[in-house]
Amino acid sequence: MPDSTDPFDRASAPAFARAIDAAVANGAQMVVGGVATADGATEVHAAGLRTPDPAEPATADTVIALYSATKAFTATAALQCVEDGVLDLDAPAREYVPEIGDLPVLEALGDDGSVRTRPARRDITARMLLLHTSGLAYDMFDTRYALIARERMKHPSATPLRDPLRTPLLHEPGERWTYGTSMDWLGLVISAVRGRRLDDVFRERIYEPCGMRSTSFDMPPAMRARLATLRRRQRDGTVVATKVRPPDTPELDMGGQGLFSTVPDLLALLRVWLGDGSAPGGRVLRPETIEWAVHPVPGLAVTPLPAAIPALTREADFFPGARKGWAYSFLVNEDDVPAGRRAGSLTWAGLPNVFYWIDRASGIAAVWAAQLLPFFDPACEEGVAAFERAVYRASAPD
């Protein structure tokens, strides 16, 4: 369990604020960052422009697209289903969502995107979805998926969010770690076992207990008015605003990537994992659930993420050269980070350079959020590292 004392010296908060300001000055465009402790203390700082035209400054309540930081919510909701006895992690996921049982394994891929497949020999389970061992991938991180996606785009569909979920598996379920759309399928499983829309499940079981007021798959007017512009750094280094405009209500609640939120709201969920599973409005997870869920699965190797679509991502390698593993459902650094988080911390990120970590040993959770593509942009990569060092300088004893 984490130390119950407060490690964060709030008088030193400008240290991480200055790191955020420096990241914006160095090209990150806009950053909202924050730090929370298990006792409920939270500090948030925003810098840069939320929207470039007309220019609107970023604030602590700026709404951001979480992309894969959504997965922390879906993992939490799945474990709640396990606690309630409505989800068996090792039962075939097709018992809850029959369509997942139809996914074949990719055997060959032609240059034109044509595929040759075979039936999977093993069922995908909810545990595999949590651990990213289902065989599902993402097109931005795998050249085969990228080619299939390009061919799919030539034939516009009325269900553009559902279509990528049907892409063949890259390998037999359970064989190895492959990062992809597993958590989107897990969101469908949760919705099925609860008999409700995923956003409604989250609202009752996560948003309300945690006191979140600006988190949803939907984009109501009050959130849209605070939504940050998604930007992209081009090959020549210039940054342009994208034309991404989320709909009021999405085609599908994507459990792996679809949420919009704020840094304070995300910190409220991280604090649940930082402590014993409780929140101001009630218990979210049992302490014993968190205790087993935060440990990496033995023998499960986490590999770097290649850049198959350079406009969306650079190669992403978390903690290069250090030991790391995968828990339910977070990356875990198994070595201390110099001048930063302790071994055993939980972390993940979202595509527009949204990063977070949960350091239970030090009693610190933190979020550093830009809205800039591609993933692992150099200014963002350097910015979040400087932010982490500043956070731990502030928490170090005198």
Solvent accessible surface area in square Angstrom, and as a share of the most:
residue,aa,sasa,rsa
1,M,150,0.67
2,P,18,0.11
3,D,80,0.41
4,S,107,0.69
5,T,90,0.52
6,D,56,0.29
7,P,37,0.23
8,F,9,0.04
9,D,66,0.34
10,R,106,0.39
11,A,93,0.72
12,S,36,0.23
13,A,15,0.12
14,P,69,0.43
15,A,16,0.12
16,F,3,0.01
17,A,17,0.13
18,R,153,0.56
19,A,14,0.11
20,I,0,0.00
21,D,66,0.34
22,A,48,0.37
23,A,3,0.03
24,V,32,0.18
25,A,88,0.68
26,N,109,0.56
27,G,15,0.14
28,A,0,0.00
29,Q,57,0.26
30,M,1,0.00
31,V,0,0.00
32,V,0,0.00
33,G,0,0.00
34,G,0,0.00
35,V,1,0.01
36,A,0,0.00
37,T,1,0.01
38,A,43,0.33
39,D,93,0.48
40,G,38,0.37
41,A,22,0.17
42,T,52,0.30
43,E,48,0.21
44,V,42,0.24
45,H,52,0.23
46,A,23,0.18
47,A,14,0.11
48,G,26,0.25
49,L,73,0.36
50,R,36,0.13
51,T,23,0.13
52,P,54,0.34
53,D,131,0.68
54,P,101,0.63
55,A,63,0.49
56,E,71,0.32
57,P,84,0.53
58,A,11,0.08
59,T,67,0.39
60,A,44,0.34
61,D,68,0.35
62,T,1,0.01
63,V,0,0.00
64,I,1,0.00
65,A,14,0.11
66,L,0,0.00
67,Y,54,0.21
68,S,13,0.08
69,A,0,0.00
70,T,0,0.00
71,K,4,0.02
72,A,0,0.00
73,F,0,0.00
74,T,0,0.00
75,A,0,0.00
76,T,0,0.00
77,A,1,0.01
78,A,0,0.00
79,L,0,0.00
80,Q,2,0.01
81,C,0,0.00
82,V,45,0.26
83,E,30,0.14
84,D,68,0.35
85,G,65,0.63
86,V,60,0.34
87,L,8,0.04
88,D,78,0.41
89,L,10,0.05
90,D,85,0.44
91,A,14,0.11
92,P,29,0.18
93,A,0,0.00
94,R,108,0.40
95,E,110,0.49
96,Y,49,0.19
97,V,9,0.05
98,P,92,0.58
99,E,91,0.41
100,I,4,0.02
101,G,40,0.39
102,D,117,0.61
103,L,12,0.06
104,P,33,0.21
105,V,5,0.03
106,L,21,0.10
107,E,89,0.40
108,A,35,0.27
109,L,46,0.23
110,G,26,0.25
111,D,142,0.74
112,D,93,0.48
113,G,11,0.11
114,S,62,0.40
115,V,70,0.40
116,R,145,0.53
117,T,50,0.29
118,R,50,0.18
119,P,112,0.71
120,A,34,0.26
121,R,184,0.67
122,R,121,0.44
123,D,50,0.26
124,I,11,0.06
125,T,17,0.10
126,A,0,0.00
127,R,76,0.28
128,M,27,0.12
129,L,0,0.00
130,L,0,0.00
131,L,13,0.07
132,H,0,0.00
133,T,10,0.06
134,S,0,0.00
135,G,0,0.00
136,L,0,0.00
137,A,2,0.02
138,Y,16,0.06
139,D,43,0.22
140,M,26,0.11
141,F,15,0.06
142,D,20,0.10
143,T,99,0.57
144,R,98,0.36
145,Y,10,0.04
146,A,2,0.01
147,L,32,0.16
148,I,18,0.09
149,A,11,0.08
150,R,128,0.47
151,E,42,0.19
152,R,65,0.24
153,M,153,0.68
154,K,133,0.56
155,H,135,0.60
156,P,126,0.79
157,S,53,0.34
158,A,100,0.78
159,T,49,0.28
160,P,83,0.52
161,L,62,0.31
162,R,84,0.31
163,D,23,0.12
164,P,44,0.28
165,L,4,0.02
166,R,135,0.49
167,T,6,0.04
168,P,15,0.09
169,L,1,0.00
170,L,17,0.09
171,H,8,0.03
172,E,12,0.05
173,P,0,0.00
174,G,33,0.32
175,E,97,0.44
176,R,113,0.41
177,W,11,0.04
178,T,23,0.13
179,Y,11,0.04
180,G,0,0.00
181,T,8,0.04
182,S,0,0.00
183,M,0,0.00
184,D,2,0.01
185,W,8,0.03
186,L,0,0.00
187,G,2,0.01
188,L,26,0.13
189,V,0,0.00
190,I,0,0.00
191,S,28,0.18
192,A,51,0.39
193,V,35,0.20
194,R,55,0.20
195,G,63,0.61
196,R,105,0.38
197,R,83,0.30
198,L,4,0.02
199,D,0,0.00
200,D,50,0.26
201,V,2,0.01
202,F,0,0.00
203,R,90,0.33
204,E,86,0.38
205,R,62,0.23
206,I,0,0.00
207,Y,6,0.02
208,E,111,0.50
209,P,18,0.11
210,C,8,0.05
211,G,36,0.35
212,M,15,0.07
213,R,214,0.78
214,S,11,0.07
215,T,9,0.05
216,S,6,0.04
217,F,4,0.02
218,D,29,0.15
219,M,1,0.01
220,P,53,0.34
221,P,115,0.72
222,A,71,0.55
223,M,10,0.04
224,R,79,0.29
225,A,69,0.53
226,R,58,0.21
227,L,25,0.13
228,A,6,0.05
229,T,17,0.10
230,L,14,0.07
231,R,9,0.03
232,R,71,0.26
233,R,53,0.19
234,Q,80,0.35
235,R,237,0.87
236,D,111,0.57
237,G,37,0.36
238,T,70,0.41
239,V,40,0.23
240,V,62,0.36
241,A,51,0.40
242,T,14,0.08
243,K,190,0.81
244,V,79,0.45
245,R,159,0.58
246,P,17,0.11
247,P,80,0.51
248,D,97,0.50
249,T,81,0.47
250,P,28,0.17
251,E,72,0.32
252,L,18,0.09
253,D,13,0.07
254,M,13,0.06
255,G,0,0.00
256,G,0,0.00
257,Q,56,0.25
258,G,20,0.19
259,L,1,0.01
260,F,28,0.12
261,S,0,0.00
262,T,5,0.03
263,V,1,0.00
264,P,47,0.30
265,D,14,0.07
266,L,0,0.00
267,L,0,0.00
268,A,12,0.10
269,L,0,0.00
270,L,0,0.00
271,R,42,0.15
272,V,1,0.01
273,W,0,0.00
274,L,0,0.00
275,G,14,0.13
276,D,49,0.25
277,G,0,0.00
278,S,51,0.33
279,A,17,0.13
280,P,119,0.75
281,G,57,0.54
282,G,34,0.33
283,R,122,0.44
284,V,6,0.03
285,L,1,0.00
286,R,106,0.39
287,P,49,0.31
288,E,105,0.47
289,T,8,0.05
290,I,1,0.01
291,E,76,0.34
292,W,98,0.34
293,A,0,0.00
294,V,14,0.08
295,H,97,0.43
296,P,36,0.23
297,V,39,0.23
298,P,129,0.81
299,G,88,0.85
300,L,27,0.13
301,A,72,0.56
302,V,20,0.12
303,T,73,0.42
304,P,59,0.37
305,L,10,0.05
306,P,77,0.49
307,A,42,0.33
308,A,18,0.14
309,I,43,0.22
310,P,85,0.54
311,A,52,0.40
312,L,40,0.20
313,T,0,0.00
314,R,98,0.36
315,E,105,0.47
316,A,1,0.00
317,D,44,0.23
318,F,27,0.11
319,F,34,0.14
320,P,98,0.61
321,G,92,0.88
322,A,39,0.30
323,R,149,0.54
324,K,38,0.16
325,G,3,0.02
326,W,1,0.00
327,A,0,0.00
328,Y,16,0.06
329,S,3,0.02
330,F,0,0.00
331,L,1,0.00
332,V,1,0.01
333,N,1,0.01
334,E,59,0.26
335,D,45,0.24
336,D,84,0.43
337,V,36,0.21
338,P,120,0.75
339,A,72,0.56
340,G,11,0.11
341,R,19,0.07
342,R,115,0.42
343,A,42,0.33
344,G,37,0.36
345,S,1,0.00
346,L,0,0.00
347,T,5,0.03
348,W,10,0.03
349,A,3,0.02
350,G,1,0.01
351,L,18,0.09
352,P,0,0.00
353,N,0,0.00
354,V,0,0.00
355,F,18,0.08
356,Y,3,0.01
357,W,1,0.00
358,I,0,0.00
359,D,0,0.00
360,R,22,0.08
361,A,47,0.37
362,S,24,0.15
363,G,1,0.01
364,I,1,0.00
365,A,0,0.00
366,A,0,0.00
367,V,0,0.00
368,W,0,0.00
369,A,0,0.00
370,A,0,0.00
371,Q,4,0.02
372,L,0,0.00
373,L,4,0.02
374,P,13,0.08
375,F,9,0.04
376,F,14,0.06
377,D,0,0.00
378,P,58,0.37
379,A,12,0.09
380,C,0,0.00
381,E,70,0.31
382,E,117,0.52
383,G,5,0.05
384,V,19,0.11
385,A,41,0.32
386,A,29,0.22
387,F,0,0.00
388,E,14,0.06
389,R,108,0.39
390,A,0,0.00
391,V,0,0.00
392,Y,25,0.10
393,R,152,0.56
394,A,5,0.04
395,S,20,0.13
396,A,56,0.44
397,P,126,0.80
398,D,189,0.98
